[in-house]
Amino acid sequence: MKRTDKPCECCGRMMKNVWSRTKYCPTCAKEKEREWKRRRNEKRKARAHALPVVQSASKADAELRRIVRLADLAGRSYGYQVAAMEGRL
């Protein structure tokens, strides 16, 4: 890369002796960085709120025990019972 003089894409102020890939002056760069961080944070929060709610351990444990009990009554293994319940057999 080489150094060059070029205008800031945001405010148009001339930047002297900057790398050729530099887009913004230091003032605008800080402003843009704050904006990018804010936008990224909003997206992250939106994804966090959209995640499904996980069952509590006691509910999942109770469901597991129920399936094991059904498998025992039917004389099947747990895996075979789950496959049968899901219609894969």
LINTA-V41187 format. One record per pair of residues at least 4 apart in sequence whose C-alpha atoms are under 7 Angstrom apart, sorted by the first residue. I is the first residue (numbers start at 1). J is the second residue. D is the distance in whole Angstrom. If there is no record, write none. Layout:
BEGIN
i=[I;I]
j=[J;J]
d=[D;D]
END
This chain:
BEGIN
i=[1;1;2;2;3;3;3;3;4;4;4;4;4;5;5;5;5;6;6;6;7;7;7;7;8;8;8;8;8;8;8;9;9;10;10;15;18;24;24;25;26;27;28;29;30;31;32;33;34;35;36;37;38;39;40;41;42;43;44;45;46;47;55;55;56;57;58;59;60;61;62;63;64;65;66;67;68;68;69;70;71;71;71;71;71;72;76;76;77;78;79;80;81;82;83;83;83;84;84]
j=[19;20;19;20;17;18;19;20;16;17;18;19;20;15;16;17;18;14;15;16;12;13;14;15;12;13;14;15;23;24;25;23;24;24;28;25;22;28;29;29;30;31;32;33;34;35;36;37;38;39;40;41;42;43;44;45;46;47;48;49;50;51;59;60;60;61;62;63;64;65;66;67;68;69;70;71;72;78;73;74;75;76;77;78;81;76;80;81;81;82;83;84;85;86;87;88;89;88;89]
d=[7;6;6;6;5;5;4;6;7;5;5;6;6;6;5;5;6;6;5;7;5;5;4;6;5;5;6;7;6;5;6;6;6;6;7;7;7;6;5;6;6;7;6;6;6;6;6;6;6;6;6;6;6;6;6;6;6;6;6;6;6;6;6;6;6;6;6;6;6;6;6;6;6;6;6;6;6;6;6;6;6;5;6;6;5;6;6;6;6;6;6;6;6;6;6;5;6;6;5]
END
